[in-house]
Amino acid sequence: MLMHKHLICASALLFALGCAPLCAQQSPAPGSPDQQKQLENWQHTESGKMGKEEPSSQAETPKPQPTSAFANGALTAAGAPTDVDTVPAKFSERNARDDQIITLAYTFKNLSDQERREVAQAIKGEPGTTAFNGDVGTVVPFATELRLVPDALATRVPQTKGFQYLNAGNRVLLISPPTRIVVGVFPTS
């Protein structure tokens, strides 16, 4: 019991010492009656109600010019390319056409004309001609035999590595192996 009393007394003392700084913080003593009256009078003036108004605050300031890094999705910096992939399709005919391409076909989107001719010429003479003739996005039936792109072509045009092909009349079709979807069409003539 005695120990319990000592704990309570010690707790009360610690509490009182912890609160002492809070009690010591009081609002400053009010000034003289003249100062109080002056403060009250000032608060009823026009500038006392809104704060002091600077004469320059009434002057007309020019509106800042927008300094955006992009305009219609294109960089505005001098010398920056204007028709890039960041430009929305509504501002770029090229990107509008690209939006029509299926994702799998993007592998061959940036091939040069020379690389496209190489793909067509390299596969044109290979076996595997079929009557199937599809476009990009078409699924090739499982009954149609597909062949891997020759290593010689994959060395010259690395994007073709791992794809399969079909000779379809006057066109060469590149097919994505797991999906059997036509991802590239290359005319042979």
Secondary structure, 3 states (H helix, E strand, C coil): CHHHHHHHHHHHHHHHHHHHHHHHCCCCCCCCHHHHHHHHHHHCCHHHHHCCCCHHHHCCCCCCCCCCCEECCEECCCCCCCCCCCCCHHHCHHHHHHCCCCHHHHHHCCCCHHHHHHHHHHHHCCCCECCCCCCCCCECCCCCCCEECCHHHHHHCHHHCCCEEEEECCEEEEEECCCCEEEEEEECC
